[in-house]
Amino acid sequence: MSDSESVPPAGSGKSAVPTAGAREIASGYAFTGPALDLGALLWDGRCQADAPVRVPLSVLNRHGLVAGATGTGKTKTLQLLAEQLSERGVPVFLADMKGDLSGIARPGRDDERVRGRAGEVGQEWSPAGFPAEFLALGGIGHGIPVRATITSFGPLLLAKVLRLNQTQEQSLGLIFHYADTKGLELIDLKDLRAVVAFLTSDEGRAELKDIGGLSGATAGVILRSLTAFEAQGAAEFFGEPEFDTADLLRTAPDGRGTVSVLELPAVQDRPLLFSTFLMWLLADLFHDLPEIGDTGRPKLVFFFDEAHLLFQDASRAFLEAITRTVRLIRSKGVGVFFVTQTPKDVPGDVLGQLGNRVQHALRAYTPDDHKALRATVQTFPRSAYDLEELLTGLGTGEAVVTVLGETGAPTPVAATRLRAPRSLMGPVDTAELDGAVRGSPLYGRYAQAVDRESAYERLGADRPQEPAAAPGRGAAREDEPSLVEQVVKSGVFKSLARSVGTQLGREITRSLFGTARRRR
């Protein structure tokens, strides 16, 4: 369509060629295979119920972005997508920031507002609940505890959450390298603290001498960061039993995909922690799942809320790891939708891989807002709409959509009035939520924390230590092996050496993020 044929935004009441323009856009969403129904086209201020806007199921592993200002309907969009994915047998992971998504397990309420929206968009609405599991980081809040071991979490993600600089991040990687090669399992924060303390002690300082060493100043920063981190309650998130991300791939007995809802209201004040934990979940899935290429439907769709927190102050290595993970996980059947306020919150290398876009309204009250608005418009394909005006005039539950068609080509930009979710649009009460958690088959596996022998115990951090013998003043008795010898001869170390068998010898195999490959 030429510039002379371009039209004002959907709510302006004016259009040069509304019928032809609407038909042209609608034809871009006439897919032949299975697709999710997003809503109906908005044109010339009116909702075109006979012009549905859809996204093919087969392209949802090509990732996506759901963006918009606070209060514009992003959460309901996630709910709408999750319901339809579940219906088609696709498991879903949702991060629930405010507790609003727990209602997905219960049928929605049939009221005048829902019926009105359904009538506008041509939706045959009926109430329905969907199979859901409720998770909580470390069991803080209402949900099945999700924990990770420090070894599995890895140095790169931990450096991010501890806000370490590049030098400190590299030193943390060296500490993990030492623990890996010596079979010192880092289960929780006290294990890592014990290894750092050992490597800066008289006995342990020489252990890293040949590979760069660990300065006292850097070790001090890491220890102080760990102490502050633990004081914020972070100790609850690290430990065993570690959550198996394969549990996110389950389906219900009736064939519907399970919706795993990570309840985050209790940790809203620790945004960097939960955003980094979300990345751990994604990284763990990445290196555990086999390559399957493009299929008719994804194995899992993962909604990554508050995505901007992940990219703030991120090191170059961290951003490169995110970019590669997003690019490569597609061939493992996992689709990732980043949820944030504006596309500029997502680095260009990542944004370029997000083929499906649902952009809710933006606000333009300040010069920075106007700059963000113009930047957002530039990320869309050429459009029949005046997007700057349209994006500031959209109502709640309306969005600008463009997705990948069945051939992989982008669809025309479509102003869309979105469908109403069929499940409850709001939280379930606490007693009902807790009952669902206790009734879950996962509860018995993850509810009770376990503290087994690991680096802390092996390094004797729970026992008083005798001072190291000074040079020339005698040595340890011949029948008392050194601490390092005890570690190397330990059953854990030998078991690890037998199980890993890579060119790294005894070292744990680590992924792009430095996360440890799960030993099942």
N, C-alpha and C positions, 0 to 999 in steps of 0.2 A: 504494500500500500504506500502510495507516495505521500510526501509531507502535506500536499494540498488536500488530501483526503483524511488527514488525521482528525480525531474528534476530541472534544473536551472530556473530562472525567465522567465516570458513570453517574454521579449525582448532579450534574450540571443542568440537566433538562434540555440540552442542545446536542444535536448530532447531525453531521453532514449526510451520512448514508447509514442509518442505524440498522436497517434490515439486512442489507448486504454485508455490513461490517460484522454484525453478530453471527451471521451464517459462516462467514470466513473463519472467525475464531472458533466457533463450535465445531466446525469440521476437523479442526486439529485435535479434538478430544474424542473423536468417534473411533474408539479402539475395538478390535475384534476379540481380543483375549480377555481374561479376567482382569478387573481393575477395581480400585477403590473409588467410591463416589465422594468427592469433596463437597460439591454444592452445585449451584446454578449460576450461569453467566449474568453479570450485571451490565446493562447497556442502556445509555440514555436515561439513567435514573430508575430503571425498572429491572426487575428480576425476571429473567427468561427461563421459566421452569422447563421448557422443552429444549434447553441447551445445557446439558449437564457438563460439569467440569470434573474430570477424572484423572487418575494416575494409574498406569499399568502395574499390575502386581510384579511383573517380570523385571521392572527397572528399579525396584526399591532397594536392591543391593548397590545401586549407583549413588546412594547417599542423598542427603538433602539438608535444607535449612528451613527452620521455622523461626521467623523473626518478627519483631514488633514491640512497640512501647508497652509498658506495664498497663494492664487492664484492657487490652485490645482483643483478648480471646485466645492467646497462644495455648493456654492449658486445655481449653475445650477442643482445640484442634488436635492436640496430642491424644486426647481421649477418643475423639472421632476416628483417628487413624488406628489407634490401638484396638478399638472394638472390631473394626472391619478386618484387620490383620488376624486377630484371634479367630473370627468366624471362618477365615480361610485356612486355618490350621497353622498359622505362623506365630511362634512365640514372640513376645515383646518384652523389652526392658524399659521401664519408665522411672525417671528420677522425680520424686514428688516433693517439691520444695516447700509448699505450704500445707500439705496434708489434704489438698482438694481432690486428689485422684483416687483416694481409697473407695469412693463411690462407684468405681468401675465394676466392683463385684456385685452390685445391687441394681435391680431394675430402676429406671428413671421414673419420674412422676409425670403423669399425663395432665398437663395443665394448658391453659389458653395460650400462653407464650410459646410453648413447644409446638402445639398444634398450628399456631400461626406461622412459625418458621417453616415447619414441614410443608405446609400448603404453598408457601412462597417458592420453595425450591423443588417442588414435585417429589417430596420424600414420603414414602409409605412408612410412617413412624410407628413403632410398637416398643414397649419397654422391654429391656433385657439386661441381665447381669452377665458377667463374663468370669471365667476361672482365673483367680488371682492368688498370688503369693505376696505376702508383705514382709519386706526385709528392713533391717535397720543397721546402720554402721555400728559395730561393736555391741549391738543390743541396746544402745542408748535410744530410748523412744519405744515405739510400738512396732515390733517386727522381729523376725528371725535374725539372730546376730550374723552379720557379715564381718569376718575377720580375715586378715592376711598375715602371714609371717613376714618378718623383716627380710629374711632371705629371699622370699618370693617377690616381695615388693621391689627390691632392687635399689641400687644407689642413685640412679637418675631421678626416679620418682620421689625418693626420700629427700634428695637434695632440693628438689623443687618445693616440697612441702615444708622443709626446714629453712627455706630462703637462703641457701648457701650460694656464695659466688662461684665463679668457674674454678678457681684454685681449690677451694674447699670441696667442691663437687668432685674434682679429680682425686683428692685425698680420700674422700669417702669411698670412691671406687676402688682405691688401693686397699682400704680396710676390708671391703667385701671380698676382693680378690684373695687376700690372706685367709679370711675365714673360710672361703670356699675350698681353697687348696688344703687346708688343715682339717677339714671336716668339722669345723665349729659351726653348728647350726644356730642361726640367728632367728629365734622364734619371736621374741618380743624386745621392747626397748632396753630392758636391763641386760640382755645378751649383748647388744651392740655397745652399750656403755662399758661393759666388762672387757670387750675386745679392744676398744679404744684405750681404756686405762692400761691394759696389759702392754699394748704396743708402745706406750710412752713410759713404761716402767724400765728400771735398770735391766730386768731380765728379758723384756720383750723388744727393747729398742733396736737391737741388732737384727731382728727378724726381717725388717723391711729395708735394711741398709743397702742391699744390692739392687733394689728396684725403686730407689728414690727417697725412702724414708718418710716419716711423718713428723712434721715439726710440732713442737710443744704448743706454739701459738695456734696453729690450725686445729690441733686436737682439742685445745681449750674452747675454741669457737664451737666445734661440733658438740662437745659435751654440754656446753651452756645451752646450745640450741635444743639438744635432746631434753635437758632438764625443763626448759621453758615449755617445750612441746608437751611433755608429760604433765606439767602443771595445768595445762589447758584441758586435761582429761583424755589425751590422745592414747594413753596406754591401753584403753579399752578396745581400740581398733586393731591392735596387733597381738597375734597369738594364735592358738589352736583351739578347736578344730578350724582349719582354714576353709573358707567357702570355695566349693567346687563350681566354677562357672558353667560346667556342663549342666548344672541344675537350672540354668536359664533357658535351656533348649527343650524343655518338656512340653508335652501336650496333655490335655485332659482326656479322660476315658471316652468322651464323645467326639474326640478328634480336634476340638478347638485348641488353639495355641494358648499356653499359660501366659498371663500378663504378670510379670514380676515387677512389683512396685516398691522401689527403695524409698522408705519414708525418711525425710530429712528435716522436718520441722525442729526436732530436738537439737540439731547441729547446725542450724542456720547461721549461727555466729562464727562458724569455722568454715567459711566457704572454700578456702584453698585446700583444706583437708578433704572435703567431700568431692571436689572437682578432680583432685589427684587420685582419689580412690576410684572414681568412675573410669579414669584412664587406666588404672591397674586392671579393672574388670575387662576392659576392652583389649588390653595387651595380653592378658591371660587367654582370652578367647582366641586371639590372633595366632598365638604359637601352639595352641592345642588342637585347633580345627584342621582337618585335611583340606586340600585344594579340591574344589568341585566345579569351578568355572561358572559360567552363566547358566542358570536353571530357570524353570518357569515361575519359581517363587523363592524368596529368601529363606534361610534357615532361622534367622533372627533379625529383628529390627530393633536397634538400640538408640534410644532418645537421650542425648547428652545435654542436660539442662545447665543453664548458667555457663555456657561454653566460654564466654570471654574470660572467666577466671583462670581457665587453663592456660591461656596464651599470655596473660599479663606477666611481664618481667621474666619470661621464659628464656632459657639459654638457647643458643643456636643448635646445640646438640639435641635439646629437648624438642624444639620445633621440627627439626629434621626427622626425629623419631615419630612424632605425631603424623607428619605428612606421609611418611612411608607406610605407617600402619594403616592409615585411612585408604591409601592407594591400593595396598595389597590385600586388605581384609575383604574387599569386594569379591575376590575370586574364591573366598571361603564361604560365601553365601550370607555374609552379614552386611546389613545396611545400617549406616550411622546417620542420624539426623541431629545436627547441632541446633540448639535452641538458645537464642540470645536476642538482644534488642535490635541491633543493626548488623548488616553484613560486614561492616568495617571492623567489627569485633573479631572477625576470623581472618587469619593471615591469607594473603592471596593464593599461596600455593595450596592451601587446604580448600579455600573457597572455590577454586577452579575445579575441584573434584566433586562438588556437590551439584548433582544434575537436577534435583527437584527442589523447587522453591515455593514456599508459602509465606508471603510478606504481609503482615498485618500493618495497621496504621502506624505512622511515625508522627512525632510532635516536632514542631519547628518554632520554638519560643525564643531561642537564643541564636547568636551567630554560629556557635558550634553545632547546634541542631540543624541549621540550614546547610552547613557543610556536610554533615552526615547524611542529610536527605539527598543532596546532589550526588554524593558518592554512591548511595544506594541505587539511585536511578541508573547510574552508569554501569551497574552490574547486571542489568536486565537486557535482554535482546531488544532490538528496535520494536516499538509498540505503536498501536493505533491510539493509545491513550496519552494524555498529558500526565505522565507519572508523578511529577512533582506535586501537581495539584491533587491528583487522585489519592496519593499515599497519605496526605494530610486530611483528607475528607472521608476516609473509610470509617464506617461505624463498627461497633463491637461485633465480632463474628463475621466480619468481611475481610477479604484479603486479596492481594494480587498474586496470581498463581502462574507459574510456568514449570513444566515437567518435561522429562524425556519421553518421547513417544515410543511405540513398539519397535521402530527402526533405529532408535537411538538419537534421533534429531529432536531439538527442543520444540515444544509446542508454542503456539502464539500466546502472548501475555494475555491473561484473562482476569478482569475484575470479577470476584466471585463472592456470592453470599453462601456461607458454609452451612452444611447440614447440622441438625441438632443431634448430639450424642443420644444413644438409647439408654445408657446406664445413668445412674444417679449423678447429677452435676453438683457435687459437693461431697464433704467427708461423711463417712459412717461414724456412729458414736464409738467412743473409746472401748466400751465393754464388748461391743460386737467385733471390733478390730482385734482386740486381745483374744477373743474366743476363736477367731479365724486363725490367728497365729498359733495358738496352742493345739488346734486341730490339724495343723499341717503335717504331712509326712516328713517334712524337713526339720521339724522342731526337735525331735529326739536326737538328730545328728549334730545340730549346731548350738542348741540352747546353752549347754553347760561348757564353760571354758575349761581347758586342760593345760596344766603347766608341767611338762615333762622335762627330763634332763636335756640341757642344751648348753650353749657356750658359757652362760653365767655359772652353771654348776661345774662344768669341766675346767674352767679357769679358777675355780675355788673362790669365787667372789662372795660366796656365802659363808666362808670360813676365815678366821684370822690368819694372816699370812706372816711367816717368819721373815725377817729382813734378809735380803740377799747377802751372801758372803762377800766380803770385800776382797779384791785381788791380793794374793799372798797370805790370806788369813784362813786358808783351808777351803775345802770344796764340799759339795754334797756327798753324802755317803754313796758308795758304789751301788748299793742295793736300792737306792732311791732315784729313779729316772727323772730327768728334768721335765718340766711342765710340757715343753714342746714334744718331747719323746712320748709322754703320756697321751698327748693328743693324737700324734701320728699313729700310735699303736692301738688307739681306741677302736671299739667295734663300729662306732658311727663312721669313723674315717675309712676303715677298711671296706665297709658296706658301700660307702660313697664311691670309693676308688673302683670297686667292682662294677657298679651300676652305670657310671658315666662313660668310660671307654671312648673318649674323644681325643683329638690331637692336643687338647689342653691338659691331658693327663687326668689328674684328680679334680680339676676345677669344674664347678657346676656350669652347665651350659646355660647361657643367658641370651635373652632376646634383644630386640632393638632397644628397648627401654632398660636393659640390664635386669629385667625381671627373670627369675629362675624358671626354667621349664619344670612343669609339675611332674613329680614322680608318682605315678598312679600305682 
